[in-house]
Amino acid sequence: MPGFTNSEYSFQTRIVGPLGLILFVFLLSANSFGQASKNPPAASAPAATPHPKLIGYFPQWGLYNQPQYTVRNLIPARSPESPMLDQVNYAQAFVNDRRCSIADPNADLNYTFPAAQSVDGRADDPAKPFRGNLHQLQLLKQRYPNLRILISLEGRSTSFAEDALPENREAFVRSCVDLFVKGNLAPGISAPNLFDGIDVDWEYPHQPDAENFKALLLELRRQMDAVRPGLTLSIAVGPSPHMYPGTDLAVIGSIVDQVGLMTYDFSGPWSETTGFIAPLTAAPDYDGGTVDRTVTAYRTAGVSPAKLLMGVPFYGYGWRLVPEQSKGLLQEGQAIRGDRPYSYIETLAAKSTLYRDPLSQTPWLFDGDAFWTYDDPVSIRHKAAYALDHQLGGLMIWELGEDNISATLLHAAHDGLHPIGNGRPATAYSIPETTRPTTTPITR
């Protein structure tokens, strides 16, 4: 999920490192989760809608990718009259020096898009001050008035902790609201209705930060409501409530509108053993993390399922020098550094065998040497069915630019949440109690 690409924040928050991984696995394997608080919050968020939402993070840095990923890519080729997404979380704005700031002025405000890359098919006027991704998002919103757009606040945990201190909190929030809600983006650039809310990605509040975390969200709610009632306040959270010591998640869940679960990176290149990046479920004796265990944990902690968004990765991880036992699954190997987008991983299928865990529908590729874990259209539709069956708030994609040019994964997520006739999927999701997963090649 939210990772930094600017040189100021060159680290990736998805890569937790060896010590972080040990804590991560410990937290996910805990047998008990926090109890819901009986104390009511000082303020409450608007009631969550029961309609499952499809939310995607748009990468600010997509402008620098090859090929480029631009706002125009959000216009569906098969049905350009309506978007597949209900909400776009624009990643990212920076949190530093006790204020919110534009993370990349070139990408956000200055880049001059040619006609072929512009939402309205007209080239940007270089003489006009408002250009870049944010201007393209403004055009997208004019095209799709019901599409909601949030700004994602990202920064170091220490920066958030400083911003949330009582002596800094009100001024910090005021800077965020002035910049993104009131739309005072830069001198001479005003876009007061561009953003419909704020997404907070604080990874992660420590125990001494717990009360300030709650107070920061309350202050955001107060100031946002004062400007425009009905704005969305969301947070991105780790895969276990135990990652928030001292935090009453039932109270937090009542303040915010959405709780985005970062249900991915359950396995990755920090481990010498292959595994699944984001399995929906697993056999009862499996000691790793799963999406279902995360959802259950947050529901047990008192967060309404209607506010929970299941995180879905559009990227994957690989290992080399993997032995052939168990088709490469749960075997030692040499980790391939960094992640790879789905657009790359799908090209490997021609020289690899596709396997699938029948319990979770999780795919993997193995060619006798290299192992790749990722999500594909089948596993994503299976996750969408789970979200519908468990009445979750919807799916949250990290991130849109890692799909292929045909938006195959995005289409799968949308179609899974919107089955034909708006009824339930033909094969509604359920969790077998005793079924042990097996590994069976998929016939192509």
C-alpha positions in Angstrom: 0.0 0.0 0.0 1.0 3.6 0.2 4.7 3.7 -0.5 6.9 6.7 -1.1 8.5 7.3 -4.4 9.9 10.8 -4.0 13.6 10.9 -3.1 12.8 12.6 0.2 11.0 9.4 1.2 12.8 6.8 -0.8 11.9 4.0 1.5 8.9 1.7 0.7 6.4 1.4 3.5 5.3 -2.0 2.1 8.8 -3.4 2.8 9.0 -3.8 6.6 12.5 -5.4 6.9 13.4 -8.4 9.0 12.6 -7.0 12.4 9.4 -5.5 11.2 8.5 -8.8 9.6 9.0 -10.7 12.8 6.6 -8.3 14.6 4.2 -8.5 11.7 4.0 -12.3 11.7 3.7 -12.3 15.5 0.8 -9.8 15.4 -1.0 -11.7 12.7 -0.7 -15.0 14.5 -2.1 -13.8 17.8 -5.0 -15.8 19.1 -7.0 -13.0 20.6 -7.9 -9.5 19.4 -8.9 -6.3 21.1 -12.4 -6.0 22.5 -14.7 -3.3 21.3 -14.8 -0.2 23.5 -18.0 0.8 25.3 -17.0 4.4 25.4 -18.8 6.5 22.7 -16.6 8.8 20.6 -16.7 12.6 21.0 -18.0 12.9 17.5 -19.4 10.4 15.0 -19.0 10.0 11.3 -22.0 9.9 8.9 -23.6 6.4 8.5 -21.8 4.2 6.1 -23.5 3.2 2.9 -24.2 -0.5 2.4 -23.3 -0.4 -1.3 -19.9 -2.0 -1.7 -17.4 0.5 -3.2 -14.5 0.0 -5.5 -11.7 2.3 -4.5 -8.3 2.7 -6.2 -5.1 4.5 -5.3 -3.9 6.6 -8.3 -0.1 6.8 -8.4 1.2 10.3 -8.6 4.5 8.8 -10.0 2.6 7.1 -12.9 3.7 10.1 -15.0 7.2 8.8 -14.9 6.4 5.2 -15.6 7.1 3.5 -18.9 4.5 3.4 -20.3 3.0 6.4 -18.6 0.0 6.0 -16.4 -2.2 9.1 -16.5 -5.6 10.1 -15.3 -7.0 9.5 -18.8 -6.4 5.8 -18.1 -9.3 5.9 -15.6 -11.7 6.3 -18.5 -12.9 2.7 -19.2 -12.5 1.7 -22.8 -15.5 -0.6 -22.8 -17.9 1.8 -21.2 -16.5 5.4 -21.2 -19.8 6.9 -20.1 -19.3 5.7 -16.5 -16.3 5.0 -14.4 -15.6 1.6 -12.9 -14.3 3.2 -9.7 -16.5 4.8 -7.0 -13.6 6.6 -5.5 -10.0 7.6 -6.4 -7.5 8.1 -3.6 -4.8 10.3 -5.0 -1.4 9.2 -3.7 0.1 11.3 -2.5 0.4 14.5 -0.4 3.3 14.8 2.0 3.1 15.3 5.8 6.2 17.0 7.1 7.2 20.1 9.0 3.9 20.1 10.8 1.9 20.8 7.7 0.4 19.2 4.6 2.2 19.9 1.3 2.1 19.1 -2.4 4.5 16.1 -2.8 5.5 16.7 -6.4 4.7 20.1 -7.9 5.7 19.0 -11.4 3.4 16.0 -11.5 0.6 17.6 -9.6 0.4 21.2 -11.0 3.0 21.9 -13.7 3.2 19.0 -16.2 1.6 20.0 -19.6 -0.4 17.1 -20.9 -0.7 16.7 -24.7 -4.1 16.1 -26.2 -3.6 12.4 -26.4 -3.1 12.1 -22.7 -5.7 14.7 -21.6 -9.1 13.6 -20.2 -11.0 16.1 -22.4 -8.8 15.4 -25.5 -7.4 18.9 -25.5 -3.8 19.8 -24.8 -3.0 21.8 -21.7 -2.3 25.5 -22.2 1.2 26.0 -20.9 0.3 29.6 -20.2 -2.3 28.6 -17.6 -1.1 28.1 -14.1 -3.3 25.0 -13.3 -2.0 21.9 -15.1 -0.7 18.5 -14.1 -2.4 15.5 -12.5 -4.7 17.6 -10.3 -6.1 19.5 -13.3 -6.7 16.2 -15.0 -8.5 15.0 -12.0 -10.7 18.1 -12.1 -11.5 17.3 -15.7 -12.3 13.7 -14.7 -14.7 14.9 -12.1 -16.4 17.1 -14.5 -16.9 14.0 -16.7 -18.1 11.8 -13.8 -19.8 14.1 -11.2 -20.5 11.2 -8.9 -16.9 10.0 -8.7 -15.3 10.9 -5.4 -11.7 11.9 -5.1 -9.7 11.8 -1.9 -6.2 13.1 -1.2 -4.0 10.5 0.6 -1.7 12.0 3.3 1.5 10.0 3.6 4.7 10.6 5.6 6.9 9.2 8.2 5.4 7.9 11.4 7.5 10.4 13.4 6.1 13.2 11.3 2.5 12.1 11.9 3.3 11.8 15.6 4.6 15.3 15.8 1.7 16.7 13.8 -0.8 15.1 16.1 0.6 16.6 19.3 -1.9 19.0 21.0 0.2 22.0 20.4 0.5 21.3 16.6 -2.7 19.5 15.8 -5.1 22.3 15.0 -2.7 24.2 12.8 -1.6 21.0 11.0 -5.2 20.1 10.2 -5.9 23.6 9.1 -3.0 23.4 6.6 -4.4 20.2 5.1 -8.0 21.5 4.9 -6.9 24.8 3.4 -4.7 23.1 0.8 -7.0 20.3 -0.3 -10.5 20.8 0.9 -10.7 24.6 0.3 -8.5 24.0 -2.7 -5.8 26.6 -2.3 -3.3 24.5 -4.1 -0.8 27.2 -4.9 -0.7 31.0 -5.6 -3.1 31.6 -8.4 -4.5 28.1 -8.3 -7.8 27.4 -6.6 -9.8 24.1 -6.9 -12.3 24.2 -4.0 -14.4 21.2 -5.0 -11.7 18.9 -6.3 -11.2 16.7 -3.3 -14.1 15.0 -1.5 -12.2 14.1 1.6 -8.9 13.0 3.2 -7.3 9.6 3.5 -4.8 9.3 6.4 -2.0 6.7 6.1 -0.1 6.8 9.4 2.1 3.7 9.5 1.9 3.3 12.5 0.9 5.1 15.7 2.8 3.7 18.7 1.2 3.3 22.1 2.1 6.8 23.3 0.4 8.2 20.1 -2.9 6.4 20.6 -4.9 9.3 22.1 -3.3 11.8 19.7 -4.2 9.5 16.8 -7.9 9.7 17.9 -7.7 13.4 18.5 -6.1 14.0 15.1 -9.0 12.2 13.4 -11.5 14.1 15.5 -9.9 17.4 14.5 -9.9 16.5 10.8 -13.6 15.6 11.1 -14.4 18.8 12.9 -12.6 21.1 10.4 -13.8 19.2 7.3 -17.4 19.3 8.5 -17.1 23.0 9.1 -16.1 23.6 5.5 -18.3 21.1 3.7 -20.4 18.5 5.5 -20.4 15.0 3.9 -16.7 14.9 3.2 -15.1 11.4 3.5 -12.5 10.7 6.2 -10.7 7.4 5.7 -7.6 5.7 7.1 -5.3 3.0 5.9 -4.5 0.4 8.6 -2.2 -2.6 9.0 -3.3 -6.2 8.8 -3.7 -6.6 12.6 -5.3 -4.5 15.3 -2.3 -5.4 17.5 -0.3 -3.0 15.4 -2.2 -0.2 17.2 -1.4 -0.7 20.9 -3.5 1.4 23.2 -5.8 2.5 20.3 -9.5 1.9 20.7 -10.4 0.8 17.2 -14.1 0.8 17.8 -13.9 4.5 18.6 -11.6 5.1 15.6 -14.1 3.2 13.4 -16.9 5.4 14.6 -15.0 8.6 13.7 -14.0 7.7 10.1 -16.1 6.7 7.1 -13.7 4.1 5.7 -11.1 1.7 7.2 -8.8 0.5 4.4 -7.2 -2.8 5.3 -3.7 -3.3 3.9 -4.3 -7.0 3.4 -1.3 -7.7 1.3 2.5 -8.3 1.8 1.7 -11.4 3.9 4.8 -12.8 2.2 7.5 -11.1 0.1 11.2 -10.7 -0.5 12.1 -10.1 3.1 11.6 -13.8 3.5 13.8 -16.6 2.1 10.7 -18.8 1.8 8.1 -18.5 -1.0 4.6 -17.8 0.0 1.4 -15.9 -0.9 1.3 -12.2 -1.1 -2.4 -11.8 -0.2 -4.3 -15.1 0.4 -7.9 -14.8 1.1 -8.0 -17.9 3.4 -5.9 -20.8 4.3 -6.1 -24.2 6.0 -6.8 -24.0 9.8 -3.2 -24.9 10.7 -1.6 -22.3 8.4 0.2 -19.9 10.7 0.6 -17.0 8.3 -1.7 -14.0 7.7 -4.8 -14.1 5.5 -7.3 -11.5 4.4 -10.1 -13.4 6.3 -8.1 -13.3 9.6 -7.6 -9.6 9.2 -11.3 -8.9 8.5 -12.3 -11.0 11.5 -9.8 -9.3 13.7 -11.1 -5.8 12.9 -14.7 -6.9 13.3 -13.8 -8.4 16.7 -12.2 -5.1 17.6 -15.5 -3.3 17.0 -15.1 -1.9 13.5 -18.3 -2.1 11.4 -17.9 -4.4 8.4 -19.6 -1.8 6.3 -16.6 0.5 6.8 -14.0 -2.1 6.1 -12.3 -2.0 2.7 -10.4 -5.2 1.6 -7.0 -4.3 0.2 -6.1 -5.9 -3.1 -2.6 -5.8 -4.6 -2.1 -5.2 -8.3 1.5 -6.3 -7.9 3.4 -9.4 -6.9 6.7 -10.8 -5.7 9.1 -13.4 -6.9 11.9 -15.8 -5.9 14.5 -17.6 -7.9 16.5 -20.9 -7.4 13.3 -22.4 -5.9 13.2 -26.3 -5.7 10.4 -28.2 -7.4 8.9 -29.6 -4.2 5.2 -28.6 -3.8 5.4 -26.8 -7.1 7.7 -24.2 -5.5 5.2 -23.2 -2.7 6.6 -22.7 0.8 10.2 -23.5 -0.4 13.4 -21.7 0.2 14.6 -19.5 -2.6 16.5 -16.4 -3.5 14.2 -13.4 -3.2 13.8 -11.1 -6.2 14.3 -7.6 -4.9 11.2 -5.3 -5.1 7.8 -5.9 -6.5 6.6 -6.3 -10.0 3.3 -5.0 -11.5 0.7 -7.4 -12.7 1.3 -6.1 -16.3 4.8 -7.7 -16.0 3.9 -10.9 -14.1 1.2 -11.9 -16.7 3.8 -11.9 -19.4 5.6 -14.7 -17.6 2.7 -17.1 -17.9 3.8 -18.2 -21.4 6.9 -19.9 -20.0 5.6 -20.9 -16.5 2.9 -23.1 -15.2 -0.1 -21.5 -13.4 -1.1 -23.2 -10.2 -4.0 -22.3 -7.9 -4.9 -23.0 -4.3 -8.4 -24.3 -4.5 -9.3 -23.0 -1.0 -8.3 -19.4 -1.5 -8.2 -19.3 -5.3 -4.8 -17.7 -5.0 -2.6 -18.2 -8.1 1.1 -18.6 -8.4 3.5 -19.1 -11.3 6.4 -21.6 -11.3 8.7 -22.6 -14.1 10.9 -25.0 -12.2 13.1 -22.2 -10.9 11.2 -18.9 -10.5 8.1 -18.6 -8.2 5.7 -15.6 -8.4 2.9 -14.7 -6.1 0.2 -12.3 -7.1 -3.6 -11.8 -7.6 -5.3 -12.4 -10.9 -8.9 -12.0 -12.2 -10.0 -15.3 -10.7 -8.7 -14.6 -7.2 -10.0 -11.0 -7.3 -13.5 -12.0 -8.2 -13.3 -14.5 -5.4 -12.4 -11.7 -3.0 -15.2 -9.6 -4.3 -17.6 -12.4 -3.6 -16.3 -12.6 -0.1 -16.7 -8.8 0.3 -20.3 -9.1 -0.8 -21.1 -12.1 1.4 -19.5 -10.4 4.5 -21.2 -7.1 3.8 -17.9 -5.2 3.7 -17.5 -1.7 2.5 -15.8 -2.8 -0.7 -12.4 -3.3 -2.2 -9.3 -1.0 -2.1 -6.7 -1.3 -4.8 -3.0 -0.6 -4.4 -2.3 0.6 -7.0 -4.1 1.3 -10.3 -1.0 1.9 -12.4 0.2 -1.7 -12.0 -2.6 -3.2 -13.9 -2.1 -4.1 -17.6 -3.1 -1.7 -20.5 -6.5 -3.4 -20.7 -7.2 -2.9 -17.0 -7.9 -6.6 -16.6 -7.7 -6.6 -12.8 -9.8 -3.5 -12.4 -12.5 -5.0 -14.6 -12.4 -8.2 -12.5 -12.8 -6.2 -9.3 -15.7 -4.2 -10.7 -17.5 -7.1 -12.2 -17.1 -9.1 -9.0 -18.7 -6.3 -6.9 -21.5 -5.8 -9.5 -22.6 -9.3 -10.7 -25.1 -9.5 -13.5 -28.6 -8.3 -12.5 -27.1 -6.8 -9.3 -27.7 -10.1 -7.6 -25.4 -12.4 -5.7 -22.6 -14.1 -7.5 -23.4 -17.5 -9.0 -21.0 -19.1 -6.6 -21.3 -17.1 -3.4 -18.2 -17.3 -1.2 -18.0 -19.5 1.9 -15.1 -20.7 4.0 -14.7 -24.5 4.2 -14.1 -25.6 7.8 -11.8 -28.5 7.2 -10.7 -28.4 3.6 -6.9 -28.5 3.2 -5.6 -26.7 0.1 -4.0 -28.7 -2.6 -1.9 -27.6 -5.5 -3.3 -28.4 -8.9 -2.1 -27.2 -12.3 -4.6 -25.0 -14.1 -5.4 -26.2 -17.6 -4.8 -23.4 -20.1 
